[in-house]
Amino acid sequence: MPDRISILWTVAEVAEFLRVSRRKVFSDLSRGAIPCLRLPNRHPRFRPGDIQLWLELGCPPADEFLEKKRQNPLAFRKECV
């Protein structure tokens, strides 16, 4: 069974998936535009399923995406890639 942390993407992995630069991902993070988790050392990590769903929903602001996810967790339940 994989370690739970290993199924989270780094900034570089998200940038590669989105085909943008790491700088763009950091910019989106600072604007609150992309959903992420923060590790205890404050490094951002991303759930692959969240990023894919975020794209499908048209890239809403992270807080809006997370609020919708909290309101209806079953509708947002997806397996991580």
C-alpha positions as CSV (number, residue, x, y, z in Angstrom):
1,M,0.0,0.0,0.0
2,P,1.5,3.4,-1.0
3,D,2.3,5.9,1.6
4,R,-0.5,8.5,1.6
5,I,2.0,11.3,1.1
6,S,3.3,9.7,-2.1
7,I,-0.1,10.0,-3.8
8,L,0.1,13.8,-3.5
9,W,1.6,15.9,-6.3
10,T,4.3,18.5,-5.9
11,V,4.3,21.9,-7.6
12,A,6.5,20.4,-10.4
13,E,4.1,17.5,-11.0
14,V,1.1,19.8,-11.2
15,A,3.0,22.2,-13.5
16,E,3.8,19.2,-15.8
17,F,0.2,18.0,-15.7
18,L,-1.2,21.4,-16.5
19,R,1.6,22.1,-19.0
20,V,2.5,25.4,-17.3
21,S,5.6,26.6,-15.6
22,R,6.3,26.1,-11.9
23,R,6.2,29.9,-11.5
24,K,2.6,29.9,-12.9
25,V,1.6,27.3,-10.3
26,F,3.2,29.3,-7.5
27,S,1.5,32.4,-8.8
28,D,-1.9,30.7,-8.8
29,L,-1.2,29.5,-5.2
30,S,-0.5,33.0,-4.0
31,R,-3.7,34.2,-5.6
32,G,-5.7,31.4,-4.0
33,A,-6.7,30.1,-7.5
34,I,-5.7,26.5,-7.2
35,P,-6.7,24.0,-4.4
36,C,-3.8,22.6,-2.4
37,L,-2.9,21.1,0.9
38,R,0.0,22.4,3.0
39,L,2.4,20.0,4.7
40,P,3.6,20.8,8.2
41,N,6.7,22.4,6.6
42,R,4.2,24.6,4.6
43,H,5.1,23.1,1.3
44,P,2.1,22.8,-1.0
45,R,0.9,19.4,-2.2
46,F,-2.0,18.6,-4.5
47,R,-4.5,15.7,-4.7
48,P,-4.5,14.5,-8.3
49,G,-8.3,13.9,-8.2
50,D,-8.9,17.5,-6.9
51,I,-6.8,19.0,-9.7
52,Q,-8.6,17.0,-12.3
53,L,-12.0,17.9,-10.9
54,W,-11.0,21.5,-10.5
55,L,-10.2,21.6,-14.3
56,E,-13.5,19.9,-15.1
57,L,-15.3,22.6,-13.2
58,G,-13.6,25.3,-15.1
59,C,-10.9,26.2,-12.6
60,P,-13.0,28.0,-9.9
61,P,-11.1,29.9,-7.1
62,A,-9.7,27.4,-4.6
63,D,-11.9,28.6,-1.7
64,E,-15.1,28.2,-3.9
65,F,-14.0,24.8,-5.0
66,L,-13.2,23.6,-1.5
67,E,-16.5,25.0,-0.2
68,K,-18.5,23.1,-2.8
69,K,-16.5,20.0,-1.9
70,R,-17.3,20.4,1.8
71,Q,-21.0,21.0,1.2
72,N,-21.4,17.8,-0.9
73,P,-18.4,15.5,-0.3
74,L,-20.1,12.5,-2.1
75,A,-20.5,14.4,-5.3
76,F,-16.8,15.3,-5.3
77,R,-15.5,11.9,-4.3
78,K,-13.0,10.7,-6.9
79,E,-10.2,8.2,-6.8
80,C,-6.7,9.6,-7.0
81,V,-4.8,8.7,-10.2
